[in-house]
Amino acid sequence: MSTYMAKKGEVPQRWHLIDATDQVVGRLAVQIATLPRGKHRPEYTPHLDTGEFVIVINAARVRFTGKKWQSKTYQSYSHYPGGLKEITARDLLQKRPEEVLLNAVRRMVPRNRLGRVQMSKLKVYAGPSHPHQAQQPQEFKVGS
């Protein structure tokens, strides 16, 4: 008996729609990260892209627990002296609400070529509308 390994293009890719309204960021990001990676499927193969597309709407309505709105910071560094920029979670949500969820999920996928391909399957939108109606996404129920 041998282990099943999926071949490229063998696994069909579906589209899922997730509503992020009143969901805790970390708990939601864990469930979102498994879908583009394909770990929820029996055909999961670590070295191939067996994941599915994910559309997240209402990203501006996510929530944190505790005092993370004030204490959690996101850093970016330009690689120049004095080029470290910090922004709190509350300020990032006001400026670019999609980035809060994207940053949480990005840190849960591999940091290589395959991870970048898997992250391109994640579409996050701040409001309730999205331009992917033609793909007929299926509603994905997220546990609270």
N, C-alpha and C positions, 0 to 999 in steps of 0.2 A: 504494500500500500504506500502511496506517495502523497506528499502534501500538494494541495491544489494551488497553483500560481496562475493568476489571471494574466491574459495577454493584452497588449495595448489595443484599445478599441473594442474589446470583447464585452466590457461591462457598460450597460446603458447608463446615461447620466440624466437624472431628473432634476427638476427645479423645486425648491421649497421656499415657502413664504413664512417668515416669523415676525410676529408683532412684539416689539420690545417694550410696550407700555407697562410701566410699574414693575419691571423686572430688575432684579439685582444684577449689577454688571458682571461680577465674577461668575456667578452661577449660570447666567445666560451665556457667557463667553465659552464656558466649558462645553455646553451642549451645541453651540454653534460650531466650535472648532472640530468636533468629531465629524460633522457632515462633509465639509470640503476635503477632509482627509480620507473619508470612506471607511472609518473604523467601525461604523455602525452596521456594515454589511458583511455577510459571510464570505464574500469574494475579496475581502481586503488583502492587498498585497503591499508590503512596506515600500518596495522600490518603484511602484507604479502609481500613476494618478488614477485611483478608482473612486474618487470623491464625486460629490454632486454639487450643483449650484445652490447658493443660499441668498435670498433677498431678505434683508432686515428693514422693516419700516418702523417709524416712530422712535428713532434712536435718541431723539432729544428728550424723551420722556422716561429714560432709565433712571435708576436710583442706586445710591450707595448706602451701606449701613454705617452706623456710628458717625464719626466726625470726619469721614474721608473726603467730603466736599471741600473742607478747608485744609486738611493735612496731606492729602495725596497730591504729589507733584509729578509732572512729566518733564523730562529734561531732554534737550537737544544740544548738540555740540557741533560747531562749525569747523572745528580743528584749527582755529586761529586763537591766539592768546586773548583771553577775555570773551571767548565766543560761546560760553555756556549760558543757555537760556532755560529758565524754569517757568512753568505755568501751573497753576492749581487746577484741580479737576473742575471746579465751578467755572473758572474763566475759560477753560477749554470747551466746556459744554456750551457756553454762550457764543464763542467764536466759531468753532467747528464741531458740532455735536456728533458727527459721524466718527470722528477720530477717537472718542472715548472707547467705543466698542472695537474699532479697528485695532487700536493699540493692545487691548486686552486679548483679542484673538490672535494677533500677530505673534505674541509671546508664547502661544501654545502650539504653534506649528513648527516644523523643523526649520532651521536657519540655513537652508541650502536652495538649490535650483528647484527641487520638487516643492519645497515650502512656498516659494514665490509663485509657482504655478497654482498651487492650492489656494493661496490668498487671492489670486485674480478671480476665483470663482465666488468670492464673497462680495456682495453688493449691499452697501449700507446707505440708507436714506433717512434724513432727519424727520421728514413728514410722513403722512399716510399714503402718498402717491409714489409710484415708481414706473419706469418706462419699459417694463418687462412683461406686459400683459400677453404678448404674442406667444411667450413660452409656456403659458398656462401653468403657473406655479401652484403646487399643492400646499394647503395650509399645514404647517407643522406645529403640533401642540408641544409647548414647553412647560415643564413642571414648575410650579411656583416654589 
